[in-house]
Amino acid sequence: MPINLPSSKPQANVASYLEEFRKLYLQQALANALQSLDLRTVNEQLDQLAPAADLRQLASRGIRGEFVFALPAILTTKPNLLGYYRLLLGYSQKEFYQKSKLARFERLEANGETSATVIFGRPTLILWMRRPPIGFAFIS
C-alpha cells in the first residue's frame, strides 16, 4: 500500500510569507531603514519626541530609543514600519486603524505610501504612539 504524504507547499508558502513580513515590518526592516538615516537626525527626534526618563531606562538595558518610539524620519524613510510600531504597542490592525480613528495612516503600513495628506497628519500619529507598549513598563 503506497504512503501518500501531504504536500509541503503550504509550509513553504508560510515560510516565504514570514520572510517577507520580517523584511517589511520587523526589526530587520527597522535596522535596514536606520542604515540610510543620519544618526544625528534620529537622535534629535528622539530628544524632541521621546520622554527623557524612558530613553534613560531603555539605554540602561542596551536598547536604542528608535526601537520603541516611532520617529518621523523613520516613517518617512520606510512607511511600512508603522506596522512594527503598531505590533510593538500590541494592537491589531482593526483596533489600531478603526477603533482609534487612525484609518488615514493605514496606507503607510499597507502600501508604504506617503501622500501629502498622510505626511501632514504624521505629528498626530507620532504623539499618539508615544504611549508605552501594552505590557511594557519602565521599572526603576
C-alpha positions as CSV (number, residue, x, y, z in Angstrom):
1,M,0.0,0.0,0.0
2,P,1.6,3.4,-1.1
3,I,2.0,6.1,1.5
4,N,0.7,9.5,0.4
5,L,2.4,12.3,2.2
6,P,0.8,15.8,2.2
7,S,2.4,18.4,0.1
8,S,5.0,20.6,1.7
9,K,4.0,23.6,-0.4
10,P,1.7,25.2,2.3
11,Q,4.6,25.2,4.7
12,A,7.0,26.6,2.1
13,N,4.4,29.4,1.4
14,V,4.2,30.2,5.1
15,A,8.0,30.4,5.4
16,S,8.2,32.6,2.4
17,Y,5.5,34.9,3.7
18,L,7.2,35.1,7.1
19,E,10.5,36.1,5.5
20,E,8.7,38.9,3.5
21,F,7.0,40.0,6.7
22,R,10.4,40.3,8.5
23,K,11.7,42.4,5.7
24,L,8.8,44.8,5.8
25,Y,7.6,45.0,9.4
26,L,10.0,43.7,11.9
27,Q,13.4,44.7,13.4
28,Q,15.2,43.7,10.3
29,A,13.3,46.3,8.4
30,L,13.9,48.9,11.1
31,A,17.7,48.1,11.1
32,N,17.7,48.5,7.2
33,A,15.9,51.8,7.4
34,L,18.3,53.1,10.0
35,Q,21.3,52.4,7.7
36,S,20.0,55.1,5.3
37,L,19.4,57.7,8.0
38,D,21.7,60.3,9.6
39,L,22.0,59.2,13.2
40,R,22.1,62.9,14.3
41,T,18.6,63.3,12.9
42,V,17.4,60.2,14.7
43,N,18.9,61.4,18.0
44,E,17.4,64.9,17.6
45,Q,13.9,63.5,17.0
46,L,14.3,61.2,20.0
47,D,15.3,64.2,22.1
48,Q,12.2,66.1,20.9
49,L,9.6,63.4,21.0
50,A,10.5,60.7,23.5
51,P,10.4,61.2,27.2
52,A,14.0,61.5,28.6
53,A,13.3,59.2,31.5
54,D,12.1,56.5,29.2
55,L,15.2,56.9,27.0
56,R,17.4,56.5,30.0
57,Q,15.6,53.3,31.1
58,L,16.0,51.9,27.6
59,A,19.7,52.9,27.4
60,S,20.3,51.2,30.8
61,R,19.1,48.0,29.1
62,G,21.1,48.5,25.9
63,I,18.1,49.4,23.8
64,R,18.1,52.4,21.5
65,G,15.0,54.7,21.6
66,E,14.1,54.2,17.9
67,F,13.4,50.6,18.6
68,V,10.5,51.6,20.9
69,F,9.5,55.1,19.8
70,A,8.2,55.9,16.2
71,L,10.0,58.8,14.6
72,P,9.1,60.9,11.6
73,A,12.4,60.3,9.9
74,I,12.0,56.5,10.2
75,L,8.3,56.6,9.0
76,T,9.3,58.9,6.1
77,T,12.2,56.5,5.1
78,K,10.2,53.3,5.4
79,P,6.4,53.9,6.0
80,N,5.7,50.2,6.3
81,L,7.5,50.3,9.7
82,L,4.2,51.7,11.2
83,G,3.3,48.0,11.3
84,Y,6.4,47.4,13.5
85,Y,5.4,50.1,16.0
86,R,1.7,49.0,15.9
87,L,2.7,45.5,16.8
88,L,5.1,46.7,19.5
89,L,2.2,48.6,21.1
90,G,0.2,45.4,21.0
91,Y,-2.6,46.5,18.7
92,S,-4.3,44.5,15.9
93,Q,-4.8,46.3,12.6
94,K,-8.5,46.6,13.2
95,E,-8.1,48.1,16.7
96,F,-5.4,50.5,15.7
97,Y,-6.9,51.8,12.5
98,Q,-10.6,51.7,13.1
99,K,-11.2,51.9,16.8
100,S,-8.5,54.6,17.4
101,K,-9.6,56.6,14.3
102,L,-6.2,56.5,12.7
103,A,-7.5,55.0,9.5
104,R,-5.9,57.6,7.3
105,F,-2.5,56.2,8.3
106,E,-3.2,52.6,7.3
107,R,-1.8,53.3,3.8
108,L,1.6,53.9,5.4
109,E,1.7,50.3,6.7
110,A,-0.2,48.6,3.9
111,N,1.3,50.2,0.8
112,G,4.3,52.1,2.1
113,E,2.5,55.2,0.8
114,T,3.4,58.7,1.9
115,S,0.9,61.1,0.3
116,A,0.8,64.7,1.4
117,T,-2.3,64.1,3.5
118,V,-0.7,61.3,5.4
119,I,2.5,63.2,5.9
120,F,0.6,66.3,7.2
121,G,-1.1,64.1,9.8
122,R,2.1,62.4,10.9
123,P,2.8,64.6,14.0
124,T,-0.7,63.5,15.4
125,L,0.3,59.9,14.8
126,I,3.7,60.2,16.4
127,L,2.2,61.9,19.5
128,W,-0.5,59.2,19.8
129,M,2.2,56.5,19.6
130,R,4.2,57.9,22.5
131,R,2.2,55.6,24.8
132,P,4.2,52.7,26.2
133,P,3.5,49.3,24.6
134,I,1.0,47.0,26.2
135,G,2.6,45.1,29.0
136,F,5.8,47.2,28.7
137,A,6.5,49.4,31.7
138,F,9.7,51.1,32.6
139,I,10.6,49.9,36.1
140,S,13.4,51.6,38.1
